[in-house]
Each structure stands twice: as structure tokens, then as C-alpha cells.
Amino acid sequence: MNNFKFIALNHLEFDYLNDFSEQDLSKNDIVKMTVDKYPGFPCRITLEDAEVGEDILLLNYNYHSTESPYKANGPIFIRKNKATKDYQVNVIPKMFLHRLLSLRAYDEDGMMRLADVFEGNILKNKIDEAFNNKNIEYLHIHNAKPGCFNCVVVKV
């Protein structure tokens, strides 16, 4: 078995948004929303589904800054005024277990070497399979249907 760690986005990168007015948010193509169903709004800072009634922000995020054709950005949800959650080695956050997921595996040059789609309840096996390839350095987990980036998974 390969040891791995889920890496949530750093809340400090988004702290300045907590004080933005709705007009400031709009000028920056950011949408403030109120969660109306659970699960359904996965936060990339906590790797948890936001609670009904909670305010969240929907924004575009550059999640793969690499010097390869696979650099990428896309929409993410973040919960307001939340701190980054640190996950222990080999712990899979609960929000992944009930989703259809896409796993993308990259080498040290940021080139995608493997991609797969599967139900979240087999995520641990898929992570292990990907990291069995010695050329794979890190993984991206996406929600398969909307295609949205969730987080990075690294070898430990």
C-alpha cells in the first residue's frame, strides 16, 4: 500500500474575499451563494460539504500551475471564514465517498499519465493503483459530472 495525503486549498489565499462586498465579488466574477442542499457544495478549503444556510463563494481558480499543456483553472466553492483542514496520512475526507469522481495522475513535469472515473467508495484503491506507478508524483481529484477540481493528493 502507498501512503498518501489529501491537501486542501490554503484559506489564507482567499481571506481577502471575506471582506468583499457583493459588488466587489461581482467585479471579480465571484458569486456569493447560500447553500440550499446537503450534500452539494464541496468546499476546497475544508474538503467538506457546506451546510444548508451557509454562505459560500463560487470563483474561478488556477488549480494546476505547471509548465505543461495541462495547466488548468476552473470553478470551485469555498466556505467563508473557514480555516484549511489538515488531513492525516491515508485519511479520505467523507465528501469524496458519495460522489462520482475523476482521478488525474501527473508526473514530475506536470504531464497527465493516467485518468480514471469511478464511484468514490473505491477511491482508496484507485489512489493506491495510481501511486503504484513510480512515475506518478501527484493526483488531482475532480467531481466527474461537473468536472470541477477538488484537491491534490500527494505521496507521503
C-alpha positions, 0 to 999 in steps of 0.5 A: 500500500502507498501512503498518501495525503489529501491537501486542501486549498490554503484559506489564507489565499482567499481571506481577502474575499471575506471582506468583499462586498457583493459588488466587489465579488461581482467585479471579480466574477465571484458569486456569493451563494447560500447553500440550499442542499446537503450534500452539494457544495464541496468546499476546497478549503475544508474538503467538506460539504457546506451546510444548508444556510451557509454562505459560500463563494463560487470563483474561478481558480488556477488549480494546476500551475505547471509548465505543461499543456495541462495547466488548468483553472476552473470553478470551485466553492469555498466556505467563508471564514473557514480555516484549511483542514489538515488531513492525516496520512491515508485519511479520505475526507467523507465528501469524496465517498458519495460522489462520482469522481475523476482521478488525474495522475501527473508526473514530475513535469506536470504531464497527465499519465493516467485518468480514471472515473469511478464511484468514490467508495473505491477511491482508496484503491484507485489512489493506491493503483495510481501511486503504484506507478513510480512515475506518478508524483501527484493526483488531482481529484475532480467531481466527474459530472461537473468536472470541477477540481477538488484537491491534490493528493500527494505521496507521503 
